[in-house]
């Protein structure tokens, strides 16, 4: 007896659950002191993002100009932004991390804060003042709360390159401190110190000018006690200054020139850094080593520059204690320029250093673990391929599938993201753009193909002690193609090595050189814990010239017996795979060719359950092929441009496809129809991947957006069932109200359900009863309801009456309802209800649910009357014509009887 099998339920709806969009393109960056939120710039937009989840919280209302400088107050209450329009915009930072679609408006805008672009700004530790430096050498100090300038300092020899507000909190090493100090640096290589005293005349000139750098200083920082100043510049040195003489001298008196000159700070140390310094900051020491008696020998600071590394130094010997980040050995000049650090932020609360790189990546380095704790990728450029990964090998999350995913973008670096937190890692190895990705059956091993004519095998690396310390490393390289490798496909079954780690036995690569190569992977050590040294070199088992043009896609059947290739020559070819693990040999035998597409074949995919093949082509169609006789079984049409990716879903009963039209479509294979169209991209959707549980679809496009489509079929069906049950209950309530002659509740319920048909029947029945000659609608109770209806109810009823009035069969009911309304209510009352309705819709957002409603109040009433008048005049003309024709009929009948009938119409017997 056959066991009955239940067919899986079709998936009919996917929602846009999450997305990865551009986070940072260029410009300034700011992080809250607790490290929870980050402010970045995407072209002219300013974004606030949650660091832990990677989700966008909000956007700040822009003035359509790019931000040139910004900072967050230490209290995390305000965001201060300078733009290319030379304006200062002050925003309040949202306290909640709940995402909001409404842009945050500024609480204050100063139209022309400077006369030249502003490159640097900083708030003081008390979040009271803001200092800003511009390209014309002017530095201004602002009162943040009141929005006015407190000090203006001039005399810099060019662009202000760095500034620091000195407000000592530990005065144990200083004898006197009158006020806050402002320390600035400019392209004239000089560092100036200004006193922010109450007497502005005394604060116009610097109290000290420090000369020591030979190039532009880019970083300034000062110890909490205000004594030690460190400065770093593009001359590749860091200078340590002692401000003690300055703090213990009296400021010069303006009336006594040349007398009582302020003492000049001492240059204590000059430390060679051996690279241009773009970021610098002092680090907080432990309590036991923070004693001021240790002096300059206790100073530790970090630098960041052209190498792309954060280096931590100690000032005593001028040596590097340790470095944060990975240094690439073989690197081109262009790549080195992209990797350099352009800005660095030190977060004492979390003991973290944030480095912002020229390649639009933001790295969070933990000083406690000396590891990369988090990485945010600012811009992915054009996304060309994506695949899910399950890299957890020895961690507690080993059982989870699809915990990560990899992206191939318009770059030689592979992006690997965490699916939950969007924490990312960059995989370095390829020397040109990566074109294709694939995963092994267990989701742990990653394969990549690149324009550098090679393919690479990657395995995950995890730290058992610290799960945040994860990544991938290259363990094998496949070289031999003479052109770009545009397609890779790994075997779908796995075997275990001596350590119990499953691994794929072989892999295929397809290239623009029109050949397919089969690679033996059985000799590779897939355990990253034991794999040391350089990547292994894989052996090519087979090289086969398969097509007449470029090979775009490859796929291996679930049983590892068949291989299919799709090419620009408009064909898909199916090969039989032979592989002998013991003899380390393999082969490919051509079984058949699938012909029928009118353009090149971009994608091929075997069915997971049945012996079928799906192909997507530049002719805008998806074709389903029978593997036994290589005939086309079905053709799916619906895309308006080239189909770039296709995959099977739901045991082969459904397919998902993506195309150059920016759409992702869900197909019912049996019915050959499109079930759903998913739209969230503005460019070609090159990348498509489906999770193992088939509840999530990832799509990536050339617009640099990655979208997570979550299955919401059950939710949608549940919502429909809930609405149906509510509708049944409301209909029962409606009938109960009618039986009780409770017309008020019946009419209000019909209006709430938006069922004009029920209202039409109600008014028609009431009008036919003629219960009272004094009633306008036919029933005094209905008259009272029409007289007291308010807001959106009256507006909706009048719009229904307008629709009824357009039909001659229902115009009588419409005229009776309108007559009753305008007789029972004044014109001012009707107008007021429309104004109230407009206000109600604006508050509740009802205009989105009722597209017929116009939220303009008086204009809505005017439009309603204008649409009623023509039909009403037409009905009046028709009634006049009928009345005239009735007189004609009476006259004809009177003439026809020739006096046989009397005036009452009875027969005259006289």
SETOR-58011 format. One line per 2 residues: number of its first residue (from 0); their letters; for each residue y, z, x of C-alpha. Coordinates in steps of 0.1 Angstrom, whole numbers, plus 5000, padded with zeros to 4 digits. Example, Ala and Ser with C-alpha at 12.3 -4.5 7.8 and 13.67 -1.06 7.14 Angstrom:
BEGIN
0) as) 4955,5078,5123; 4989,5071,5137
END
This chain:
BEGIN
0) xx) 5000,5000,5000; 5034,4990,5014
2) xx) 5059,5017,5020; 5091,5010,5002
4) xx) 5121,5008,5024; 5156,5016,5013
6) xx) 5182,4990,5022; 5213,5005,5039
8) xx) 5244,5007,5018; 5270,4981,5025
10) xx) 5302,4993,5042; 5332,4980,5023
12) xx) 5362,4998,5037; 5376,5008,5072
14) xx) 5408,5027,5077; 5431,5028,5107
16) xx) 5421,5062,5120; 5439,5063,5154
18) xx) 5454,5039,5179; 5464,5036,5215
20) xx) 5498,5019,5217; 5521,5015,5247
22) xx) 5532,5049,5258; 5555,5042,5288
24) xx) 5569,5010,5301; 5597,5021,5324
26) xx) 5626,5045,5327; 5630,5083,5328
28) xx) 5603,5108,5318; 5606,5144,5307
30) xx) 5579,5171,5300; 5584,5204,5282
32) xx) 5580,5235,5304; 5547,5244,5288
34) xx) 5533,5210,5295; 5523,5203,5259
36) xx) 5547,5175,5251; 5560,5145,5270
38) xx) 5590,5123,5263; 5587,5087,5275
40) xx) 5604,5053,5270; 5589,5021,5257
42) xx) 5615,4995,5262; 5645,5008,5240
44) xx) 5623,5033,5221; 5620,5070,5230
46) xx) 5587,5086,5222; 5575,5122,5219
48) xx) 5537,5125,5226; 5513,5154,5225
50) xx) 5498,5156,5260; 5465,5172,5249
52) xx) 5456,5148,5222; 5475,5117,5233
54) xx) 5489,5113,5198; 5524,5102,5191
56) xx) 5544,5130,5174; 5576,5111,5166
58) xx) 5602,5086,5178; 5639,5093,5184
60) xx) 5665,5071,5167; 5677,5047,5194
62) xx) 5710,5029,5197; 5690,4997,5207
64) xx) 5698,5003,5244; 5674,5014,5270
66) xx) 5676,5050,5282; 5688,5054,5318
68) xx) 5684,5092,5321; 5671,5120,5300
70) xx) 5660,5157,5303; 5646,5185,5281
72) xx) 5663,5219,5281; 5642,5247,5297
74) xx) 5641,5263,5262; 5624,5232,5248
76) xx) 5650,5230,5220; 5670,5199,5228
78) xx) 5665,5164,5243; 5695,5150,5261
80) xx) 5695,5112,5265; 5719,5088,5283
82) xx) 5715,5051,5275; 5728,5018,5289
84) xx) 5756,5019,5263; 5770,5049,5284
86) xx) 5765,5072,5254; 5751,5107,5253
88) xx) 5727,5114,5224; 5716,5150,5218
90) xx) 5684,5155,5197; 5666,5186,5185
92) xx) 5630,5186,5196; 5605,5191,5167
94) xx) 5587,5224,5169; 5556,5211,5152
96) xx) 5532,5187,5167; 5524,5171,5134
98) xx) 5529,5133,5136; 5559,5120,5117
100) xx) 5567,5083,5109; 5605,5090,5104
102) xx) 5626,5087,5135; 5645,5118,5146
104) xx) 5683,5113,5143; 5706,5128,5169
106) xx) 5726,5159,5161; 5755,5147,5182
108) xx) 5765,5114,5198; 5792,5110,5225
110) xx) 5800,5074,5225; 5813,5070,5261
112) xx) 5801,5099,5282; 5807,5080,5315
114) xx) 5824,5049,5327; 5793,5037,5346
116) xx) 5755,5039,5340; 5741,5074,5343
118) xx) 5711,5077,5366; 5704,5115,5368
120) xx) 5709,5145,5346; 5696,5180,5344
122) xx) 5701,5211,5323; 5707,5246,5337
124) xx) 5680,5273,5334; 5699,5289,5305
126) xx) 5699,5257,5285; 5737,5260,5281
128) xx) 5750,5233,5304; 5741,5197,5313
130) xx) 5750,5180,5345; 5751,5142,5347
132) xx) 5758,5118,5376; 5768,5081,5372
134) xx) 5768,5050,5393; 5806,5053,5400
136) xx) 5801,5086,5418; 5814,5109,5390
138) xx) 5795,5140,5380; 5802,5158,5347
140) xx) 5791,5191,5334; 5788,5194,5296
142) xx) 5786,5223,5272; 5755,5213,5252
144) xx) 5761,5233,5221; 5797,5222,5216
146) xx) 5795,5187,5232; 5825,5187,5255
148) xx) 5830,5183,5293; 5836,5216,5312
150) xx) 5839,5201,5347; 5844,5167,5363
152) xx) 5836,5162,5400; 5846,5131,5419
154) xx) 5845,5120,5455; 5809,5108,5459
156) xx) 5806,5077,5480; 5786,5057,5454
158) xx) 5757,5062,5430; 5747,5099,5424
160) xx) 5711,5099,5433; 5701,5135,5427
162) xx) 5716,5168,5414; 5705,5204,5409
164) xx) 5722,5233,5390; 5719,5265,5410
166) xx) 5719,5297,5389; 5702,5324,5410
168) xx) 5680,5347,5390; 5669,5368,5420
170) xx) 5700,5381,5439; 5681,5404,5463
172) xx) 5689,5382,5493; 5725,5374,5484
174) xx) 5755,5398,5486; 5777,5379,5462
176) xx) 5773,5353,5436; 5804,5345,5415
178) xx) 5791,5316,5393; 5767,5288,5389
180) xx) 5766,5261,5416; 5761,5223,5413
182) xx) 5744,5206,5441; 5746,5167,5442
184) xx) 5735,5139,5465; 5746,5103,5465
186) xx) 5740,5070,5483; 5765,5080,5510
188) xx) 5736,5103,5523; 5758,5134,5518
190) xx) 5749,5165,5498; 5778,5183,5481
192) xx) 5779,5218,5467; 5804,5226,5439
194) xx) 5813,5259,5424; 5814,5260,5386
196) xx) 5841,5287,5384; 5864,5294,5356
198) xx) 5893,5282,5377; 5890,5244,5375
200) xx) 5915,5238,5402; 5893,5256,5426
202) xx) 5863,5236,5416; 5876,5201,5420
204) xx) 5865,5198,5456; 5831,5208,5471
206) xx) 5828,5241,5488; 5804,5225,5513
208) xx) 5793,5189,5523; 5759,5187,5540
210) xx) 5752,5159,5564; 5718,5153,5578
212) xx) 5701,5125,5560; 5704,5089,5571
214) xx) 5693,5073,5538; 5696,5081,5501
216) xx) 5685,5117,5492; 5662,5114,5461
218) xx) 5651,5150,5457; 5668,5184,5456
220) xx) 5655,5219,5448; 5665,5254,5455
222) xx) 5647,5287,5456; 5651,5312,5426
224) xx) 5672,5335,5448; 5696,5306,5455
226) xx) 5693,5309,5493; 5671,5280,5505
228) xx) 5678,5244,5496; 5654,5216,5504
230) xx) 5663,5179,5502; 5642,5148,5507
232) xx) 5652,5112,5510; 5642,5077,5517
234) xx) 5647,5083,5554; 5612,5099,5552
236) xx) 5623,5134,5561; 5628,5167,5542
238) xx) 5656,5190,5553; 5656,5228,5548
240) xx) 5691,5244,5544; 5701,5281,5545
242) xx) 5728,5287,5519; 5733,5324,5530
244) xx) 5765,5318,5550; 5780,5300,5520
246) xx) 5771,5327,5495; 5787,5355,5517
248) xx) 5820,5338,5524; 5851,5338,5503
250) xx) 5861,5305,5487; 5891,5289,5502
252) xx) 5924,5295,5486; 5943,5263,5474
254) xx) 5976,5277,5487; 5964,5284,5522
256) xx) 5952,5252,5537; 5932,5255,5568
258) xx) 5926,5292,5564; 5897,5311,5551
260) xx) 5875,5281,5552; 5841,5285,5536
262) xx) 5812,5288,5559; 5789,5258,5562
264) xx) 5752,5262,5553; 5728,5259,5582
266) xx) 5702,5232,5587; 5671,5252,5595
268) xx) 5643,5226,5597; 5638,5189,5597
270) xx) 5603,5180,5585; 5590,5144,5590
272) xx) 5572,5132,5559; 5563,5097,5573
274) xx) 5570,5080,5539; 5600,5074,5516
276) xx) 5604,5105,5495; 5611,5098,5458
278) xx) 5602,5131,5443; 5605,5167,5457
280) xx) 5602,5202,5444; 5597,5238,5456
282) xx) 5565,5255,5445; 5563,5291,5432
284) xx) 5544,5315,5455; 5521,5343,5445
286) xx) 5537,5377,5440; 5523,5391,5472
288) xx) 5538,5363,5492; 5571,5360,5474
290) xx) 5590,5386,5494; 5623,5373,5507
292) xx) 5617,5389,5541; 5593,5360,5550
294) xx) 5623,5337,5547; 5619,5300,5553
296) xx) 5583,5304,5566; 5571,5312,5531
298) xx) 5585,5280,5515; 5561,5255,5501
300) xx) 5571,5222,5485; 5556,5189,5473
302) xx) 5567,5154,5479; 5558,5121,5463
304) xx) 5565,5086,5475; 5552,5051,5484
306) xx) 5516,5062,5491; 5511,5073,5455
308) xx) 5499,5107,5465; 5514,5142,5458
310) xx) 5515,5161,5491; 5519,5198,5493
312) xx) 5537,5211,5525; 5544,5244,5541
314) xx) 5578,5247,5558; 5567,5269,5587
316) xx) 5548,5243,5606; 5558,5212,5586
318) xx) 5521,5204,5579; 5504,5191,5548
320) xx) 5483,5217,5531; 5465,5193,5507
322) xx) 5471,5161,5488; 5467,5153,5451
324) xx) 5454,5119,5440; 5432,5093,5454
326) xx) 5443,5071,5483; 5430,5035,5482
328) xx) 5420,5022,5516; 5421,4985,5510
330) xx) 5452,4978,5490; 5476,4948,5488
332) xx) 5513,4950,5492; 5519,4943,5455
334) xx) 5494,4970,5445; 5509,4995,5469
336) xx) 5543,4989,5454; 5529,4995,5419
338) xx) 5511,5027,5429; 5542,5044,5444
340) xx) 5556,5075,5428; 5590,5071,5412
342) xx) 5594,5106,5398; 5578,5140,5400
344) xx) 5580,5171,5377; 5568,5206,5386
346) xx) 5557,5228,5357; 5554,5264,5370
348) xx) 5541,5278,5337; 5509,5257,5339
350) xx) 5509,5253,5377; 5509,5215,5373
352) xx) 5526,5187,5390; 5533,5155,5370
354) xx) 5537,5123,5389; 5551,5091,5373
356) xx) 5540,5059,5391; 5555,5025,5392
358) xx) 5524,5010,5375; 5534,5030,5344
360) xx) 5507,5057,5348; 5514,5094,5344
362) xx) 5492,5118,5362; 5489,5156,5357
364) xx) 5476,5174,5389; 5464,5210,5387
366) xx) 5474,5231,5417; 5448,5257,5409
368) xx) 5419,5233,5410; 5436,5207,5432
370) xx) 5422,5180,5409; 5435,5154,5385
372) xx) 5435,5173,5351; 5448,5145,5329
374) xx) 5460,5110,5331; 5481,5091,5306
376) xx) 5482,5053,5309; 5516,5040,5299
378) xx) 5509,5004,5293; 5476,4984,5291
380) xx) 5490,4949,5290; 5467,4923,5274
382) xx) 5433,4938,5265; 5405,4914,5270
384) xx) 5373,4935,5265; 5361,4969,5254
386) xx) 5328,4988,5253; 5317,5023,5243
388) xx) 5303,5046,5270; 5283,5078,5269
390) xx) 5288,5091,5305; 5278,5128,5301
392) xx) 5248,5134,5323; 5248,5170,5333
394) xx) 5275,5185,5311; 5271,5204,5279
396) xx) 5282,5173,5259; 5252,5152,5270
398) xx) 5239,5147,5235; 5271,5131,5223
400) xx) 5272,5094,5221; 5303,5071,5226
402) xx) 5324,5100,5240; 5343,5075,5261
404) xx) 5352,5038,5261; 5362,5013,5288
406) xx) 5390,4987,5286; 5393,4955,5306
408) xx) 5430,4945,5307; 5451,4920,5325
410) xx) 5445,4941,5357; 5420,4946,5385
412) xx) 5417,4983,5373; 5393,4993,5346
414) xx) 5405,5019,5322; 5380,5045,5310
416) xx) 5393,5067,5281; 5380,5098,5265
418) xx) 5375,5090,5228; 5389,5124,5217
420) xx) 5418,5132,5239; 5427,5097,5253
422) xx) 5425,5112,5288; 5420,5082,5311
424) xx) 5407,5073,5345; 5414,5041,5365
426) xx) 5384,5025,5383; 5394,5008,5415
428) xx) 5372,4982,5432; 5378,4947,5419
430) xx) 5405,4927,5436; 5414,4905,5407
432) xx) 5416,4907,5369; 5385,4921,5351
434) xx) 5374,4897,5324; 5342,4912,5309
436) xx) 5325,4946,5303; 5290,4957,5292
438) xx) 5271,4989,5289; 5234,4998,5294
440) xx) 5213,5008,5264; 5219,5045,5271
442) xx) 5257,5040,5274; 5259,5056,5308
444) xx) 5260,5026,5331; 5289,5002,5330
446) xx) 5290,4966,5342; 5321,4945,5349
448) xx) 5328,4909,5358; 5360,4898,5374
450) xx) 5381,4868,5386; 5372,4879,5421
452) xx) 5339,4862,5415; 5319,4894,5416
454) xx) 5303,4919,5392; 5301,4956,5397
456) xx) 5279,4984,5385; 5295,5018,5377
458) xx) 5280,5052,5370; 5297,5084,5358
460) xx) 5306,5114,5380; 5309,5148,5364
462) xx) 5316,5183,5377; 5295,5209,5361
464) xx) 5320,5236,5368; 5350,5216,5355
466) xx) 5343,5190,5328; 5379,5178,5331
468) xx) 5370,5165,5366; 5352,5134,5356
470) xx) 5353,5097,5365; 5332,5067,5375
472) xx) 5322,5053,5408; 5309,5019,5419
474) xx) 5274,5019,5431; 5265,4982,5433
476) xx) 5282,4948,5438; 5268,4914,5426
478) xx) 5283,4886,5446; 5273,4849,5447
480) xx) 5293,4830,5421; 5318,4804,5433
482) xx) 5342,4810,5403; 5354,4838,5380
484) xx) 5327,4859,5363; 5336,4858,5326
486) xx) 5305,4872,5310; 5281,4900,5319
488) xx) 5250,4913,5299; 5227,4941,5309
490) xx) 5191,4946,5298; 5188,4964,5265
492) xx) 5158,4985,5274; 5158,5012,5301
494) xx) 5133,5027,5325; 5135,5060,5343
496) xx) 5137,5064,5381; 5122,5092,5401
498) xx) 5149,5117,5390; 5144,5109,5353
500) xx) 5176,5090,5350; 5173,5059,5327
502) xx) 5186,5027,5342; 5186,4989,5333
504) xx) 5162,4968,5353; 5182,4936,5354
506) xx) 5216,4920,5345; 5230,4886,5338
508) xx) 5263,4871,5348; 5280,4839,5336
510) xx) 5307,4822,5354; 5332,4793,5353
512) xx) 5310,4776,5379; 5288,4769,5348
514) xx) 5258,4789,5362; 5240,4820,5350
516) xx) 5226,4845,5376; 5200,4871,5371
518) xx) 5203,4902,5392; 5177,4928,5401
520) xx) 5189,4964,5396; 5157,4982,5402
522) xx) 5165,4990,5438; 5198,5007,5430
524) xx) 5202,5045,5431; 5219,5053,5397
526) xx) 5223,5090,5404; 5259,5095,5415
528) xx) 5250,5129,5429; 5228,5113,5455
530) xx) 5244,5080,5460; 5265,5081,5491
532) xx) 5283,5055,5511; 5294,5020,5502
534) xx) 5281,5002,5471; 5247,4985,5473
536) xx) 5244,4947,5473; 5223,4934,5444
538) xx) 5198,4906,5449; 5200,4874,5428
540) xx) 5166,4866,5412; 5177,4833,5394
542) xx) 5206,4809,5395; 5206,4784,5367
544) xx) 5231,4757,5359; 5232,4763,5321
546) xx) 5263,4744,5307; 5287,4716,5313
548) xx) 5317,4738,5310; 5328,4774,5315
550) xx) 5304,4801,5302; 5323,4825,5279
552) xx) 5297,4849,5266; 5262,4862,5273
554) xx) 5239,4885,5253; 5204,4898,5257
556) xx) 5180,4903,5228; 5171,4939,5219
558) xx) 5136,4934,5233; 5148,4919,5266
560) xx) 5129,4887,5260; 5157,4863,5251
562) xx) 5191,4855,5266; 5218,4835,5248
564) xx) 5249,4819,5264; 5280,4805,5248
566) xx) 5302,4779,5265; 5333,4758,5262
568) xx) 5310,4728,5259; 5306,4738,5222
570) xx) 5270,4748,5224; 5250,4780,5226
572) xx) 5217,4780,5245; 5188,4803,5241
574) xx) 5166,4811,5271; 5133,4830,5275
576) xx) 5134,4858,5301; 5106,4866,5324
578) xx) 5108,4896,5347; 5082,4913,5370
580) xx) 5093,4947,5382; 5065,4950,5408
582) xx) 5071,4917,5424; 5109,4918,5419
584) xx) 5109,4884,5404; 5124,4868,5373
586) xx) 5130,4835,5355; 5148,4818,5327
588) xx) 5133,4790,5305; 5154,4770,5281
590) xx) 5140,4773,5245; 5166,4756,5225
592) xx) 5203,4746,5220; 5224,4755,5190
594) xx) 5247,4726,5182; 5272,4725,5154
596) xx) 5305,4740,5165; 5335,4716,5169
598) xx) 5352,4737,5195; 5341,4759,5224
600) xx) 5319,4789,5217; 5338,4821,5226
602) xx) 5312,4847,5216; 5274,4851,5210
604) xx) 5255,4880,5197; 5218,4886,5188
606) xx) 5209,4905,5156; 5197,4940,5161
608) xx) 5171,4939,5134; 5163,4903,5126
610) xx) 5157,4872,5147; 5191,4857,5141
612) xx) 5220,4847,5163; 5257,4848,5155
614) xx) 5283,4826,5173; 5321,4825,5171
616) xx) 5340,4794,5180; 5374,4779,5185
618) xx) 5368,4759,5153; 5377,4792,5133
620) xx) 5341,4797,5120; 5313,4821,5126
622) xx) 5278,4806,5124; 5245,4823,5119
624) xx) 5215,4806,5135; 5177,4808,5131
626) xx) 5162,4816,5165; 5128,4800,5156
628) xx) 5141,4764,5149; 5177,4768,5162
630) xx) 5192,4756,5129; 5224,4768,5114
632) xx) 5216,4791,5085; 5251,4800,5073
634) xx) 5287,4794,5081; 5315,4819,5076
636) xx) 5350,4806,5071; 5381,4827,5067
638) xx) 5398,4831,5100; 5429,4810,5106
640) xx) 5424,4807,5143; 5397,4809,5170
642) xx) 5370,4835,5165; 5368,4855,5198
644) xx) 5343,4883,5191; 5315,4889,5167
646) xx) 5289,4917,5162; 5263,4928,5137
648) xx) 5266,4959,5115; 5244,4978,5091
650) xx) 5210,4965,5101; 5222,4929,5102
652) xx) 5234,4929,5066; 5270,4927,5077
654) xx) 5290,4912,5106; 5324,4921,5122
656) xx) 5345,4894,5137; 5379,4893,5155
658) xx) 5401,4862,5161; 5433,4849,5175
660) xx) 5450,4854,5142; 5452,4891,5149
662) xx) 5427,4900,5122; 5393,4918,5122
664) xx) 5371,4908,5093; 5340,4925,5078
666) xx) 5315,4900,5063; 5286,4903,5039
668) xx) 5259,4882,5055; 5239,4876,5023
670) xx) 5268,4866,5001; 5287,4848,5029
672) xx) 5319,4865,5019; 5346,4886,5036
674) xx) 5343,4922,5023; 5374,4936,5041
676) xx) 5402,4924,5064; 5415,4949,5089
678) xx) 5451,4942,5101; 5469,4962,5128
680) xx) 5474,4937,5156; 5501,4911,5163
682) xx) 5483,4890,5188; 5448,4877,5198
684) xx) 5421,4903,5193; 5400,4897,5224
686) xx) 5380,4930,5224; 5356,4944,5198
688) xx) 5331,4972,5200; 5310,4992,5174
690) xx) 5299,5028,5179; 5262,5037,5179
692) xx) 5264,5053,5145; 5284,5023,5132
694) xx) 5311,5045,5118; 5338,5034,5142
696) xx) 5350,5000,5152; 5373,4995,5182
698) xx) 5395,4965,5184; 5418,4956,5213
700) xx) 5443,4928,5214; 5468,4910,5236
702) xx) 5496,4932,5220; 5484,4961,5242
704) xx) 5472,4980,5211; 5437,4996,5207
706) xx) 5428,5005,5171; 5401,5028,5159
708) xx) 5388,5017,5125; 5370,5046,5108
710) xx) 5344,5039,5080; 5359,5052,5047
712) xx) 5335,5035,5023; 5322,5068,5009
714) xx) 5358,5083,5007; 5370,5052,4988
716) xx) 5341,5053,4964; 5346,5090,4959
718) xx) 5383,5084,4951; 5374,5057,4926
720) xx) 5349,5080,4909; 5374,5108,4908
722) xx) 5400,5085,4893; 5375,5072,4868
724) xx) 5366,5107,4857; 5402,5117,4854
726) xx) 5409,5086,4834; 5380,5094,4810
728) xx) 5393,5129,4805; 5429,5116,4799
730) xx) 5416,5091,4774; 5398,5118,4755
732) xx) 5429,5139,4756; 5449,5109,4743
734) xx) 5425,5104,4713; 5427,5142,4706
736) xx) 5465,5141,4705; 5464,5112,4681
738) xx) 5440,5129,4658; 5463,5159,4658
740) xx) 5494,5138,4653; 5508,5152,4685
742) xx) 5527,5120,4693; 5548,5136,4721
744) xx) 5519,5144,4743; 5501,5112,4734
746) xx) 5531,5090,4744; 5537,5110,4776
748) xx) 5500,5108,4785; 5499,5070,4779
750) xx) 5530,5066,4800; 5515,5087,4828
752) xx) 5483,5066,4827; 5505,5035,4828
754) xx) 5486,5019,4798; 5511,4998,4778
756) xx) 5483,4986,4756; 5477,5020,4741
758) xx) 5514,5025,4735; 5516,4991,4718
760) xx) 5488,5001,4694; 5504,5035,4687
762) xx) 5538,5021,4678; 5522,4993,4658
764) xx) 5501,5017,4637; 5531,5041,4632
766) xx) 5553,5012,4622; 5528,5000,4596
768) xx) 5526,5033,4578; 5563,5035,4566
770) xx) 5560,5073,4561; 5597,5078,4557
772) xx) 5624,5053,4547; 5648,5073,4570
774) xx) 5625,5069,4600; 5635,5042,4625
776) xx) 5601,5039,4641; 5580,5046,4611
778) xx) 5575,5083,4617; 5601,5111,4622
780) xx) 5579,5128,4649; 5579,5096,4669
782) xx) 5617,5093,4664; 5621,5128,4679
784) xx) 5600,5118,4709; 5620,5087,4716
786) xx) 5652,5107,4712; 5642,5133,4738
788) xx) 5623,5112,4764; 5639,5116,4798
790) xx) 5638,5102,4834; 5611,5078,4844
792) xx) 5593,5081,4810; 5621,5064,4791
794) xx) 5626,5038,4818; 5590,5029,4819
796) xx) 5588,5027,4781; 5618,5004,4780
798) xx) 5603,4982,4806; 5571,4980,4785
800) xx) 5592,4970,4755; 5608,4943,4776
802) xx) 5574,4929,4784; 5564,4931,4747
804) xx) 5596,4914,4737; 5587,4883,4757
806) xx) 5557,4876,4733; 5563,4866,4697
808) xx) 5532,4885,4685; 5544,4918,4700
810) xx) 5582,4913,4697; 5583,4931,4663
812) xx) 5570,4963,4679; 5594,4959,4709
814) xx) 5624,4954,4686; 5615,4984,4665
816) xx) 5611,5006,4696; 5644,4994,4712
818) xx) 5662,4997,4679; 5651,5033,4676
820) xx) 5661,5042,4712; 5696,5027,4710
822) xx) 5702,5042,4675; 5690,5077,4685
824) xx) 5707,5078,4719; 5741,5070,4731
826) xx) 5747,5044,4758; 5758,5071,4783
828) xx) 5726,5090,4776; 5704,5059,4783
830) xx) 5724,5052,4815; 5720,5088,4826
832) xx) 5682,5087,4822; 5681,5056,4845
834) xx) 5702,5074,4871; 5679,5104,4868
836) xx) 5649,5081,4872; 5664,5066,4903
838) xx) 5669,5100,4918; 5634,5111,4909
840) xx) 5618,5080,4924; 5639,5085,4956
842) xx) 5627,5120,4960; 5590,5115,4951
844) xx) 5586,5080,4965; 5576,5067,4931
846) xx) 5593,5034,4937; 5563,5025,4959
848) xx) 5538,5032,4931; 5559,5015,4904
850) xx) 5572,4982,4918; 5589,4974,4885
852) xx) 5612,5003,4889; 5645,4996,4905
854) xx) 5660,5027,4921; 5696,5016,4916
856) xx) 5702,5034,4883; 5729,5014,4865
858) xx) 5718,4981,4881; 5683,4987,4868
860) xx) 5696,4991,4832; 5718,4960,4835
862) xx) 5688,4940,4847; 5667,4953,4819
864) xx) 5694,4944,4792; 5698,4909,4808
866) xx) 5661,4903,4805; 5660,4915,4769
868) xx) 5690,4895,4755; 5675,4859,4759
870) xx) 5643,4867,4741; 5660,4887,4715
872) xx) 5684,4858,4707; 5654,4835,4705
874) xx) 5636,4858,4680; 5669,4861,4660
876) xx) 5672,4823,4658; 5636,4820,4648
878) xx) 5641,4845,4620; 5673,4827,4608
880) xx) 5654,4795,4607; 5626,4810,4587
882) xx) 5651,4825,4563; 5668,4791,4558
884) xx) 5635,4774,4553; 5625,4800,4527
886) xx) 5656,4790,4507; 5646,4754,4509
888) xx) 5612,4762,4496; 5627,4782,4467
890) xx) 5649,4752,4458; 5621,4727,4459
892) xx) 5598,4749,4438; 5627,4753,4412
894) xx) 5632,4716,4410; 5595,4709,4407
896) xx) 5589,4731,4376; 5617,4711,4357
898) xx) 5626,4741,4336; 5590,4751,4328
900) xx) 5595,4785,4344; 5621,4810,4334
902) xx) 5642,4830,4359; 5614,4855,4364
904) xx) 5589,4828,4372; 5570,4832,4338
906) xx) 5561,4802,4317; 5588,4793,4291
908) xx) 5569,4790,4257; 5600,4782,4236
END
